[in-house]
């Protein structure tokens, strides 16, 4: 047998001598802390992970061995190792913690792994690497620098803040052959960094946003390849980002730079270049204003040609000022920054009666517009952005509130120019262009789609075009709201990390994107934004500080931590934030609980469809769910979650307290809100009954009756449409399917009339609206790019329609339960998800009595495949099928890894 091992994104093949001929076993996707060969790890015990694959089915790992050293040669020889795990009898291959000699600041380390499997052993993998960051505060020698004064026209700290970009530079010499050069940098609020005129990375808006009084992030880059022999120049441009706040609710702090470039020479010597008063600074450059809400203004007449290269005359620049050190803890950023992840071209251009032009990108997107145009000296060209057009074809701006969303470019001379902004982004489909004296071509514009660097891990397509469109709308909306934090919207004067939007939505998003590092970072934002008393801000980072002591919004803190564990196998966030979570639970028990009922609620079942399409919120009491029902059901679910968190965190002593309170709450809740004669909760809203049912509060034996009320309310009162808001929608689709009414779930999924996702799509939406009636409600709250109303739809797509579902007793899809539902009218589903073990595929078709289903599950995993007996499917003697079972309704196949084909014809 050939046993091979390959490193991340390579196809290295190592053949073991003496093996019999047969299939190949590969060990792929080697990662440290979920990243390939990362630079600047800040944890004492980095964690390793890898994936197994084989041409033979039913592959399982039986043991592994990891080795770590300071050089590849040491690894190869097996001598002077920092850690040798020895052979560990385990099938685990996800996030295995380092257990060797303490790691040191700055150092680069090398590692390899081999595994034994039920199909034979592998040789050692290709050597992979990672480096550590500055682990001790004393490692930092640099000073925060910048320009302290507001010295440009119109600059202000107040309201619609206005400030020019800062440019900083320093020339230095590297007079010996360079072995390694690493830059540690925090450019607040946002930075673009260059060495010898070349960008050090493709990162945008670096470092990531944070609650700056608590935490300031820095990034680490290996810049060895950018240094030249002898003379070099480092140049940093600083934009405002969230550091120089955009409205009076946020403190406006002047941009500042902390930079430390450490150069190791081939002879073993070292030089450290730090930010200090030997640097030069100016704010008299071309970016004369930048504000994420209002846009960027670029004056080409003030361009600083060559400012980031050797020999530039900076004699008129100022000596850099020493800036106040930010209060927040200086922390290496573990999650990747934003980048340009996609590009699109416009689909149309229209001339307006006033001589302006409207560009249609064909898609509501988030990012910026790159332009190649012709202009005239001193005559500004203005770009204004919007998601929607008015009936007369002009921009609809009312829903943007106070955001100016305007970029301005002023040419330095007549003729052609190319430009795109540096420190702003916009949420837009349409762009109004003024200042041109000719009609431009579509080729002159490129939409640069910007979001956090991450892999797309999921694909989903069905035979129903409307479902496919809704999925695409969700895809664009989700990635458009990844901004170093998961935001509510990307276009108006808000763009904040609202917790309530992501309680369940984050789980669905995790099928489409590998969002683990982003959400891990956001949990830190939530804790950093917590009050000393324990209150959690409904917006985190708390650029709006909202301590409502609500339950339903802060629940995201817990649900997202649980997602990271269940979906990615990462329990570190649970352990890290457990004390903070416990403090909030105790605070809420003390301040918001009365007679074992949570009595405080702020938002209700936010954005449930109102009785009139002109309303934002319903005025009908019969449609509104009692806030105490919402708060108590959610708090009850958190008590159960905290019992599990306590176990994972080694805090078993807390479990009994949570369980006892949960039992008391369940009894009190049913006494107060449940009518055993009608099996209704409260005023019988779908949300009240659904949360009670799905979160485990319904008394035993009443489940079917409570569900019957959900069905009756949905069908009779709402015509088979959604009647829930943000909270109910988190459980609607899975709840209907779980209790056997796939037909209603499918109707809701494919409705084209109000209120529905299909209604949005039929009205021309290419993302998901904030409101079910976003086309008719008051413009104060009708963003065309929100994701909170998706609820559990994406989860339902993957788990229920495609059958890609983790078994309840498992995590990370180590074991799957693949049991799709098959709605009448749906002929096919094809989906895939890249789990931490590898790609899972599910593609079924069912038409005219013929059924077939192709499945692939990755190495080191297993699945139970459940197919309705009526389909008449047989296994056809395929290898890898461990067992076949028959139930009253299903044929079940227990399978190992591999690819399988099931069919009845």
N, C-alpha and C positions, 0 to 999 in steps of 0.2 A: 504493500500500500504506500502511496505517496502522501507524506504528511508535510504541509507547508505552512508558513507563517508570514503574513505580510503586514507592513506598517500602514499607518493612516494614508488613505487615498493613493496607495501604490499597489502594484501587483507583483511584488517581490516573491519569488518562488524558491524555497529551499527544499531539496529532495533528500530524505533520509536514506542513507545507504542501507541495503539489506532488507528493505521493506518489500513486501509482495506487491505486485501490480494491482491497481484498483482505483478507488476514488481519492480525491484530494481534500484535505482538511486545511482550511485557511484560518488564520487568526488576524483579524483586521481591525482598523479604527482604534489604534492605540491612542489614549487620551489621558491627560492629567487635568483634574478639576474640570472635566468636560471640554477641554480645549486641546487642540493639536499643538505640540511643541510650544507651550506658552512661555512668554517672556514676562518676568516680574510677578511670580506667585508670592502671596503674602500670608500663607497659612503654614503653621509649623509641621503639619502632617499632610502633605498633598496626597490626593487619592487617585488611584490608577484604574483604568477601565479598558476593556477590549471586547471584540466581537469574534465569534466563531462561525465559520461556514464550511460546508462540505458538499461534495457532489453526491454523497450517500445520505439517505434519510436517517432520522432519529439520532442525531449527533448530540451528545451530552458531555460536558466537561466533568472530569472526576477529581482533578487536582490542578494546582498551578504553582509556579515559582517565579518570584520577582527578584531582580537584582538591581541595585543602584550603586553608581560609582561617580567619581569626579572626572573620569575621562573614559572615552571609548576603549582605550587600550586596557584599562583596568577591568572593564567589563569583559572584554575578549579573553583576558587571561584568567579572570575569576579571582584575582588577587587584590588586596587592599580595598575591599568593597565596603561601602557605607552601610549597606543592608543586603542581606540575603535572607529572604523569607523562608528558605527551605521549601520542601514540598508540602503544600498545604492541601489536605484532603477537603475539597470544597467544590461545589458547582458555581460559586459566586464569581462573577467577572465584572461587577459594576461597583465603582467607587471603593476600592480596597485601599485602606489608609497606609501610608508610609510608617514603618516601624523601626527605623534605623537610627544611626548617630544623628544628633541634632544638626539641622541644616543652618547654613550661615548666610548672612546678608550678601547680596550681589552674585553669589556663586552660581555657576552653571553646573547642572547635574545631568547624568545620562542613565537611562534605564532600559531594561528589556524584560521580556516575560516569555515563559513557555508553559504549555499546558499538556496534561494528559487527558485523553478523551476515551470514550467507549469504542472509538475507532482507531485508537493508537496515539502515540505521543507526537508532539511537534519538536522541532529544533527551536533554538532561541530566535526570537523575533529580530527584525531589524532594530538597531539601536535608536531610541527616541530620546528627546532631551527636554529640559525645562530649566528656567533660571529663577532665582529668588530675587525679591525686591530688597529695599532697605528696611530691615526688620526692626531697627532701633531708632528712636528719635535722634540719638547722637550721631547717626550716620549722615544726617542732613547737615550740610555746610552752607547751603544757599540761603539767600534773603529774598523776601517778597519785594518786588519792585514794580514800578509803573510810572504814571504821570498823575499827580494829585490834583491838578487844576482843571476847571472848566474854562477852556480858553478859545473855544470856537463859537461862531454865531449860533444862537438859538439853543445852546445846550442847557439842559435843566434836569434837576433831580425829581421834579414834581409831575404828577399826572401822567401825560403821555411823554415819558422821559425821552430825552434826546442826548446822544453822546456819540462822538466820532470814535472810530477804531483807534487803538494804540498800536504803534509799530516799535518793536525793540530789536536791537541788533548788537552783536559782539563779534569782533574778529579775533582769531586765535591761531596758534601754530601747533601742528602735530609733526614734529621734525624727525620721527623715527617710524619704522614700520609698525602699523597698528594691528594688534591681535584681536581686540574686541573693544567696541565703544557702545555705551548704553546711556540713553537719555531718560532721566526721571523728571517729569514735568507736570505742572498744574497751571494751566492758563485760564484764569477766571475772568468773565464767565465762559467764553468759548475761545478756542485758539486754532490758528493754522501755523504749523511749524515747518521751518525749512533749514536745510544745511546746504550751503553752496548753491542756493537757488532751487533745490529740489525738495519737494514735499517729503517729509519723513514717513508719512503714511497716508492712506486714503480716508482716515478718520475725519468726521465732520462734527462740529459742536462739541469738541473734546475740552475738558473732561465732562462726564455725565452730570446732570443736575442733582442737587441734594438739598437738604435743609442745612444751609451753610453754617448757622450757629452751632450745629451739632457735628457736622461732618463735611470735609472737603476732600474730593477725590483727586488723585493724580494718576498719570499713565506712565508706562514704561515701554521704551522702544529700543530695539537693537538697531543702531545706526552705523554699524561698522562699514558697510558698503558705500556710505555717502561721504566719508572723509577723504580728503585729498592729502597728498604729501605736502608738508610745509603749511602754506596759508589756507585758512578755512574761515567761513562765516556762518554763524547761526542767527537766524532771524525768526521772530515770533510776532504774528499779528493777533491782537486781542479784540474780540467782539464782546458784546454786553451779556448775551445769554440771559439767564435768570439771576445772575449775580447783581447786575445793575438793573434793579427791578423795573417793571414796565408800567405799573400803576401804583397809586399811593398805598395800596394794601401790602405792598412788598417794599422792603428797605432797598434803596438804591446805593450799592457799594461799588466804588470805582474798580474797573478791571485791574487785575494784578497778576504777576507772573512769579512762579517759583520754578527754577530750572537748575538741574545738576547733571552735567555731562561728564561721565567717567570713562577715561580712555586707558586701556591696558595695552602696553606696547609688547612687541614680540620678545624683547629682552627682559620682560618681567617688571619693568618700572611702570608707574602710573601717573596720570595727570587728571586733576579734577577741575573742571570749569564750572563756576557757579554764577547764578544771577546775583548781581550786586551793583553798586554805584559806578562800576567801571563800564557798564552797559550804557548805550544811548537810546533815547526814546523820542518819539514825536507823535502827535495826533493830527498833524497837518498833511495827512495822506488822502488818498482818493475816497475812502469810505467815510463820508462826512456824517453819516448817521446810520445806526442799525438797531432795530427793535423788533423782536419776534412777532409782536402784534401789529406793528405799523409799517414795517418794511425796511428796505435798505436804500440809501442814497449814495450813488457813486459818481464822483466828479473826476472824469479822466484828465482834466486839466491839472490835477494835483497828483498825478501818478508819480511814484517814486521808483523809476526804472532802475533795476539792479540793486534795490535796497537790501536784499538778502544774499548778495554776492560779495566777493572780495573787491576791495578798492572803491566802494561807493563813498562818495563825499558826504559824511554825516556831520560836518562841522557846524551846521545850523541846527542840528538836533540838540535836545536837552540832555543833561545828565540824568539818568534814571533816578526817580525818587524812591526812597525806602517807604513801603506801604505798611499799613497796619496788618499784623498777622491775623488771618481769619481765626475766629474763635473755635471753629469746628476741628475735630480730630482729623489729622492728615492721614488718609487711608488709600492704599492702592486700590484701583478700580478693577474688580474681578470680571465684570460684564463688558463685552465689546461696546465700542462707541457706535454712533450712527454712521452710515455710509450711503452713497448712491448705490442702490441695489437693483435698479431697473431704469429703463429709459423708454419713453413713448413719444410718438409724433402726433401732432394735431390732425384732426380729420376735416376741419373746415375753417373758413375765414369769411367774415361778413363785414361790409363797409356800412357804417352808420351815417345818418344824415348830417351829423356834425363833423364828419371827416375822421372820426375814430374808427378803429377796427376791433372786432370781437373774434378772438381765436377760440375755437372749440377743441379741447383735447380729446373729446370722445369718452372720457373717463374722469370721474371725480378722483383726484389723486392728491398726494401730499408730497411736497418737495419744493422745487424751484424751477424756473424757466430759464434755459440758456438761449441766448439770442445771437443771430448773425444778421446784422442790419446795416443800413446806410443812414448816416445822420449828418447834421450840419453843426459846425462849431458853435458852441455856447447855447444850443437849442435842446433843452432836455427832452428825453423820450420817457414817457411815463407808462408803467404797467400796473394795472389794478386788477385784483383777483376776486373771483366769486365762484360759488358752487352752482348757482342757479341764475337763469335769466327771467326777466319780467316778460309779460305778454308782448310788449313792444320790441323785445330783443335786446334791451339794455340790461346791465348788470343788476341783479337783485342783491342788495347790500344790507337790508334791514336786519337780517338774522346775524350779522357780524358784530352787532352792538357798536362798541366804540373803536374797534380795530380798524386802522386805516388801510391795511393790506396793500400798500403801494410801494413799488420799487421805482426808482428814478435813476436814469443814466444820462449824464451830460457829456457829450463828445468834446474832445480837445481839438478836433479838426474835422473838416469835411471828409466824407468817404465811409468806407466799410469799417466795421468794428465787430468784435465778438466779446460777449460778457455774460456772466452769471453771478448772482450775489454769493457772498461767503457766509454771512452770519444770520440769515433768516430762512424761514420756510413758510409755505402757504398751503392751505387746504383749498383746492380749486378744481374746477373743470374749465371755466371760462376766464379769459384774460382780455381786458380792454386796453388797447394800445393807442396812445395819442402822441403827437409830436412828429409823426412821419408825414412826408409829402408824396408818398407813393404807397401802393398796395403791396405788402410783402408777400412772399411765397410761403407756403406751409413748411417747406424745407428749412426755412430760416429759424424754426423754433424746435426745441427739444425739451420735453418734460423730464426732469431728473427726479426719479422716485427715491425718497430718502426715508429710511427707518433703521432701527438697530440691526447691526450685522448679526444675522442668524440664518440657519438653514431652513428652507422649506421642507418639512418632513412628511406632509400629507398630500394626497391627491384624492379627488372624489368626483365621480361623474355617474350620471344615471341616464335612463332613456327618456326622462322628462326634462324638456328644455327649461321650464320655469324653475325647477329645483336646481338645475345647473347654474342658472343666472343668479339665484339667491345665494348659492355657494360662492360664486365669483364676487358678488357684492360684499359678502362677509369677508372674503380674502382681502379685498382692497381696503375695507374698513378697518380690519384688525391691524394690518401692517401700517396703515396710515396713522394709527394712534399709538405706535411704539416710538416714543420720543425720549429714550433714556428713563422713561417711566411710562406706564400704560395710561394714556390720557383719555379724557371723555370726548374731546373733539379737537380738530387741528386747525380751525379756521377763525374763530371769534376771539374775543379778549378774555379767554379762560384757559383752555388747554391744560387742565389740571388732572392729577391722579386721584379721581373720585373712587373711593373704595367700593361703593355699592355696585358700580358698573361691572366689577370683575369677580364677584363672589363665586359664581358658577361659570361665567364667561371665560375665565382664564383656563379652565379645564378644557373647554371646547377648542380654544385657541391652540392648546398644546398638541392637538392632533395635526394642526396645519403647520405650526412653526416650532422649532426647538427654542422655546422661550424660557428655559430654566434659569439661565444666568440673569436675564432681565428681571424675572420675578423674584429671584433670590435677593437681588439688589433692592427691589421695591419694598420687600419686607423690612429691610434695614431702614429705608425711608420712613416707614410707618412707625417703627420703634423710635427713631430719632425725633419724630414729630409728636410723640406721646408726652402728655403733661406729667409733672412730678406726682400728681394725684392718681394718675393711671388712665386718664381720659385719652382716647384715640381720636385724632383729628379725622373727620370724614374725607378730608383732602390731604394726601401725602405725596411728596413733601408739602408741608403746610404753608404754601404760598398764600392760600386762604386758610386761616386757622379757624376750624369749626369744631368745637368741642360740644357736641349735642348730647353726649352720653346716650346715644342711640345704640341699638343692638344690631340692626340689620346691615348697616353700612360697615362698621368695624368687623363684622363677621368675615370679611374678605381676608383679614390678617390670618385667620385660622384656616380658612378654606384653601387659600393659596399655599400655605405651608404644607397642608395635607396633599394638595396636588403635586408639589415637588417630590414628596415621598412616594406617593402612589404611582405617578407617571414616570419619574426619573430615578427613583430609588435613593433620593437624597434626603436624609433625615437631619442634616446639619442645621437647617433653618429651624426645625422644630426644637432641637436641643438648645440652639443659641437664643431663640426668642421665648422659650418657655417661661422664664421668670417674668418677662414683660407681659406675656399673655395671662399668666396667673394673676398678676397685679391688676390687670384690667377686669378680669372675672370677679375678683374680690371687690373692686371699686364699684362695679355695676350691681353686685349683690347688695352692697351697702347703701347705694344711692338710688337705684332704679327698681328695686324689688319690694313688693308688698304682698304679704301672705302667699309667698312662693309664686307670684305672678309678676312678670316684668311689665311695669306700668308706663314706661316712657317709650315713645316712638315719635320720630320727627317727620319722616317722608311718606309714610303709608306705603301702599303698593304702587309706587311711583310710576306715573305714565300709563296707568291702565286706560283702555280706550274710553273716552268720554261719550256721553249720550248724544252730543252734538259735535260735528267735525270742526266747528269753529272754536271749541274750547281746548285749553291745554289740559286742565284737570276736571274730572267729573264733579258735578254738583249734586249728583243723585246719591243719597245715603245708601240706597240698596246696592249700589255698585262698589261701595267703599268697604274695605276690610278693616275691622277693629285693630288699631295699632297695638293693643295688648296681645292680640292673637299673633300678630307678626313677630313682635319682640319675644314673646314667650316661646313660640315654636323654634325660633332661631337660637335663642339662648339654650334651650334644651338640647338642640343638636350640638352646640358648642361644648356643653358639659360632657356629652358622650365622646366627642372628639378629644377633649382634654384628658379623658381617662386613657385613651390610646397614646396621646402625647406624653403623659406622665410615665407610661411604661417605656416608651422609646427613649425618654430622657433620663431613665434611672430614678424617677421620682415616684416609685410605686406607693409610697406612703400617702400620696394625694388622691389615689384612685377612689378609695372608699368615700371620701368627702364629695367628690364629683358624682358618684353613683347614687349616694344617699339623697343629695339635693335634686338630682334628676328624677328620682322616684317621687319625691315630694311635689315637684313641679308638675309631673304628669297627672298626679291625683288632683292637685288644685286646679289645673288647667281644665280637665274634663268636668270637674264639679262646676266650674264657672261658665264654661263656654259650650259644652257638649249637651245636645238634647237627645237622649237615648231613644225617644219615641220616633223622632224624624231622622236620626243619625246625621244631624246638621251641626256645624260649628258656627257660632255667632249668627250672622244674618245670611248664612248659606252662600257666600260667594265661593266661586271656584277656588280662589286663592286660599281662603280659610280652610276649606275641606282638603285641598291638595297638600298644603304644608303639613297639616295634622297627619295625613295619611303617609306621605313620603318620609317625614321625619320621625315617625314611630310613636306618635301620641294617641292613636286611635285604640280604644279598648279592644281586646281580643274578641273576635267574633263579629265585630261591626265593620270590618274593612270593606266588605262587598257593598254594604248599605251606604257607607260614606261615599264610595266610588260611584254608586248609582246616582247620588246627588250631583256629583261633578258632571256626569254624562248628561243628566237631565238639564242642568243649568246651561251647559254648553250648547246642547242641541236645540232646546226649546226657547231659551231666553236670548241666545246669541247666534242662532242660526248656524251652528257649527263653526263659529269664529272664536278667535282669542278674546277672552274677557279679563285677562290678567295683566298686571303691570310687571315691573322689574323683578319682584319677588316671586310671584306665582309662575312666571314664565321660566324660572330656573328649574322647574320640576314638571312642567306641563307635558311635554312630548314623551319623556320617559315614563311618566306616571300613567298616561293613557295606554301606552304599549304594554307596560308591566301588568296591567290589569285587563288586558285582552281587547282593548278597543283601538287597535291599529288603524281601523278605518277612520275613526275620528281624527287621530293624529295625522293621517295622510291627507285628510280633507283640510285641516288647518295648515299643513305644510304647502298645499297647492292652491289654496284660495287665491283668487285674483281680485276679490272685492274687499272693501274696508271692513274691519281692520285685518291686515295680513302682510306678511313679507312679500307675497305676490303682488299685492296692491301697490307697494312701493316700486317694485320692478316694472309693473305695467305703466306706472306713471313716469317712467324714464330713469328711476334711481339706478345708479351704478355702485352705490354703497348702501349702508343701512341707515335709516333715518333715526333721529332722536325720538320722534313721536310717531305713533301709528298714523296720525293725520298730519304729518309734516308738511303737506302741500296746502293745507287749509287753515291751520291753527295760527294763533298770534305769532308774529316773527320773533318775539322775545326768546322763544325756546323752540326753534325748529331747525336745528343743525341737520344737514344732509349727510353727515358722516359721524355717526355714533355706533356703538356695538352693544349697548346694554340690553336692547330688546331682542337680541339673539337668544338670550336665556340658555336653554339646554339644546337648542336646535342642532348645533354642530356635533355635540356629543351624540345626539340621536341619529344623525346621519351616519357616523362611523360605527357606533355600537349596535344600533338596532337595524338600520338598513344594510350596512356592510357586514355586520357581525364581528367587528374587530373590538373585542371587549375582554378586559382583564378579568380573570376569575376572582370572585369575592375574597377568597382566602389568599390570594397572591398579590404581588405588586410588580410593576414594570413589565407586565405581559410575559412574565416568566411562565405562567400558565394562562391560557386563553379559554374562554367559553365562546365559541363561535356559533351563534344561533340567531341568524337574521330573521327579521319579520318580512313578510312578503305581501305588501298592500296590493289590493286589486287595482289594476291600471298601471302598475310599475313593472316594466318588462326586464330591466337590467340595472345592476349597480356594479361599478368597478371602482375600487378604492385601495389605497396603500397607506401605510404609516411606518415611518422609520423609528422603531423603538430603540431603547438603549442596547438591545440584543441584536438588532438588525431589522430588515424590512419585512413587514407583514403585508401580505396581499390577499385581497378577497374580490373575486369577480364572478357574479352569478347572472344567469339569464333564465327567465321563465316565461314561455310563450307557447300557446297552442298545445299544451300538455307536455311539452318538452322542457326538461330542467337540466342545467349543468352548472357546476360551481368549481372554479379553480382557486386553490388556496396555496399560499406559501407562508411558512412560518420559519423564523430564523433558528440558527444553531443554539443549543443550550436552552431551548424552550419546548413546551408541549402544548397541546390543545385538546379540548373536547369539542367535536364538531357535531352539531345537532340539526337534523334535517327532518321535516315533517314526514311521517310514514306514508301519507297519501301520495308523495312524490315518487315512491317506488324506487329509491336510489339504492344501488349496490356498490360495494367497495372495489370490485373488479380485482381483488387479490393484490392490491398495491403494497409494495414494501414500505415499512414505516408505520403502518396501522397496527397499533399494539392490541387493540381490543374493539369489538363491536358489541353494543348493548341495545336492547330493545325496551322501550317503554310503551305506555298505552298510545302515546301520540307521536313519538319520535324514534328515529334510528340514530344512535349515537356512535361516533367513531372516536376512539382515543388515539391520537397520533403524536409522533415525534416531529422533529424539524424536517423540513423538506417541502417539495411541491406535490400537490395532489389534485386529482381530477375526479369529481363525483358527477354522475349523470344517470338519467333513467332511460336513455335511448342511445 
